[in-house]
Amino acid sequence: MTSIYPSLIPLVELAIQSHVEGYSSAIFPGHEEAWPRLGRHFSLQKDGTAIIIYPWFGAYDSALGPVIYVGLSGLPGWCEPVYEIMLTQKPSSGKTYRMPYKDSLRNEICFVLKEENADWLKSTEAEEKHKKLLFDFFAEVINCIGQYIFYRFPY
């Protein structure tokens, strides 16, 4: 387990609780504490829509090192409607995240923080710039996901 994990979770929680204009989000009760994945599920609703999805945000300790990502589960009751649209529409990469991909093992669409933005994970320091980076990443991913909520569930 990477030493950044304990200091990362409070930053993930702050990002989820931060205000992304046009959306409401809140931490879903409970969280995963088992290696190799640590993070939080959260509720996400686009203002003016009735649909609520439950993505996951956190870190995964892969064989190549830790990655930070937002995952959209394809399982019923979590993110299924948006997940299905993204499989066919294939969102592109963003300023802070790589092109989303399907993780067949977890049945998730993953928005992964770009490697050049994740070098700080190898350090043991958690600084204010890391907080801003996570908040920017979270907001950009939420805005991308929101396009697909609107696509399927117009106002």
N, C-alpha and C positions, 0 to 999 in steps of 0.2 A: 504494500500500500504506500502511496506517495505521501510525503509529509505535508503537502499542501491541503490534503483532504479536510482536516479539521477546520482550517481557516477559510476554506472555500464555501462550506455549507452556509455560514451566516451571510456571505456575499450573495449566494444563490437566493436565499430567502429574501434579502433586501431587494434584489432585482425583481423577484416575483411580486413583491408588495409595492414596488415603485409604480408610478402612474405612467402608463403608455397611452398617449392620447387616442381616444376612440375605443378603448378596451377596458374591461375590468378583469382583474386576476386576483386570486387568493390561494394561499397554500392549502392543499388538500390534506386532511388529517392523516398522520402517519408518514413514514418515510423509509427509504431503503438504507440500511446501514451495513449490509453485507458486501464485502469485497467481492467482485471487482468494481461494483457500481455504487455510487453514493450520491443521493440528490433528493429532490422533492417532486411529487406530483402536484399539479396546481390546476385550478379551474380557470378557464379562459372564455370570456364572452365578448363579442363585438357589440358595441353600443347599438341599440336599435334592432337587434336580432334576438330571437328566443333560444337559439342553439347555444349550448355550453359544452365545451370539450375539456378533456383532462390530460394535457401533455405532461411530460416529465422533463426536468431540467437538473443537470448535475454533471458529474465527472465519471468517466469509465477508465479504469486502469488497464489499458491494453498491453499486449506484448511489446509494442513499440513505444510505450509511455502513455501518460494520461491524456485524455481528450475531454473537452467540455462540449456538451451538446444538449440540444432540445430534441426529444423524441416524441413522435406521434404514433401511438399504438393503433393497429388495425383491428384490435379486438372490440367486439360490441360493447357499447357503454363508455368507451374512452374517447377515441378520436376518429372512429370509423368513417363518418361521412366525409370529413376533410381528407383523411388518409386515402380513401378511394379516388377522390378527385385528383389528388397529387400524384397518384400512381399513373394516371393517364396524362395529366397536364405537364408533369415533370418540371417543377420550378428550377430556375437557374441559380447560380451562386450569387452571393451578395457581397457587400463591401467587407463584412466581418466573418462570413461563413462560406464554407465550401459548397459546391453543388450538393443539394440533399440527395441521399441515397436510401434504398431500402435495405434494412438489416433483416434478412430472412430468418435468422435464428431468433431474434426478439420480436419479429413481425412489427417493426417500427420503421417510420421514415425519420431519418436522422439529419438534423442541421448541426454540423460540427464547426466549432470555432476554427478559423484558419490557423494553420501551423505558425505563421509569422506573428500571430497575435497571442499564441499560447506558450512562447518561450519562458515566460515568467513562472509557469507551472513547475519548471525544474528547480526553481529557487525555493527557499523556505520563507521568503518574505511576502507579506500581503500588504500592498500599498494602495493609496488612494487611486493611482492610475489603473490598478487592476480592477477596482470597483467600477470606475468609469468604463473600462473596456467590457466588463461583463454586462453592465447596464446597456451599453450601446448594442452589443451582440443580442441581448434579450429583446430589446425594442425592435431591432431590425427583423429578427425572426418572427416576432409577434405580428408585425406589419405584413410580412410575407404570408403567414398563415391566414391572416385576416382577409386577404384577397380571395382565398378559397372558401372561406365562410360565406362571403358575399356572393361568390360565384354560384354556390349551391342554394344559399338561403338569402335571397334578396330581401331588402327592407320591406 
